[in-house]
Amino acid sequence: MKPLLEMQKDLTEAVEKISKSVVVISSLQIRSDRYGDMIPMEGNGTGILIGHSGYVVTNNHVVANGHRLNVTLSDGRTFEGKVIGSDPVTDVALLRIKAWDLPVAELGDSEEIKVGQIVLAVGNALGLPGSPTVSMGVVSALGRPLPWSDFIFEGLIQTDAAINPGNSGGPLCSIEGKVLGINTAMVPFAQGVGFAIPIDTVKRVMQQILEHGRVVRAYLGISGISVDKQIARRFETDAEDGVLVAKISRNGPAYAGGIRVGDVIHEIGGNKVTNMKDLLKALSSEGIGTEVKVKHSRNGEMIVSNILLAETPEEYLQIQR
C-alpha cells in the first residue's frame, strides 16, 4: 500500500508542477461551407510555456490559418499570441505573448525515454472548461512515423495515454513533471494509440526559429520509399534495405548529381541509410551548400555520387495537415 501512496504522491506533484505551464490556445479560423459562404470557427488547442519572457510552444496545426490567437494561462489571464515561426514538417510552432516571469516547464531529454515508462498527457481535451485534463499511460514505442502521413519525419513517441482533440500541443511528461514531448495526434480508429513529438526535436526546431525565423534543412529533391522485402520484390531490386527513389525533381541536387528514379540510396556523408528516417536524419546533420558523397545502387551496381546540398525550397514545406 505504501509504494502505491508514494507513487500517487509523485504523480499528483508532477501534475501540479506541469499544469502551471500549460496554456489554452484559442484561434479564430474562417472556413467556407458547402455553399461557399465564409463561416468563422473557433478552434482550441494546448501550449507549453517554455520561456520566462513569454515563449509558448505548440503544434503548427493548432495555429495554422488562425486569424486571431488567444493564449490563456493557468491563472486565468489571457494574452494575444503572436506566431514567431512554425514548421509544418515537424508540426511545431513557437508563439510569444507579452508577459514575463512565467511558470515555465522543465524540459527533459528524449534520449533518456524508455519503452514502458509511465507518462502523463496533459492538455485542453475537448475544450472542456476548468483545469487541464490529465491522462496516464506508458511509452508504447519509440521512433514511430504517423500511420497516415510521411511528413513528420522525426521518430515519434507512441503512447497509450489518452490523447483527445484539444490535447494537441500539450505536454507528454514524466512522473517527475519533465516534458518529454508535445502531443500531436491520436488515431481515431484505434484505441490507446497516440503520438508525441520528442522534446529534442522540439528544442532543435525552436532554436532554428529563434535564429532564422524558420527551420533551415538540407534538400535532395527526391521522394523515397524505405526498402523492405515487399518493396524490393515489387520494384525488382536486389537491395535488402535503403531508400528507393520513387520521384525526383529535375531541378534538385540529387538529379544534378546523377541520381535517378529507381536508384536505391544506401549512404549519405558516411551515414548508413536503411530507411527514410535514416536518410532524413543524415540530411539534418549536413549543412546547406556542402558537398556530400551519396552511395546508391542501380541495377545491382554501386555508385558514389557527389551531391551539392541545397536548402529546401519554401514551396516544398507548404504541407497542410
Buried (B, 14 or more C-beta within 10 A) or exposed (E): EEEEEEEEEBBEEBBEBBBBBBBBBBBBBEEEEEEEEEEEEEBBBBBBBBBEEBBBBBBBBBBBEBEEBBBBBBEEEEBEBBBBBBBBBBBBBBBBBEBEEBBBBBBBEBEEBEEEEBBBBBBBBEBEEEEBBBBBBBBBBBEBBBEEEEBBBBBBBBBBBBBBBBBBBBBBBBBEBBBBBBBBBBBEEEEBBBBBBBBBBBBBBBEBBEEEEBBEBBBBBBBBBBBBEEBBEEBEBEBEBBBBBEEBBEEBBBBBBBBEEBBBBBBBBEBEBBBBBBBBBBBBEBEEEEEBEBBBBBEEEEBEBEBEBBEBEEEEBEBEB
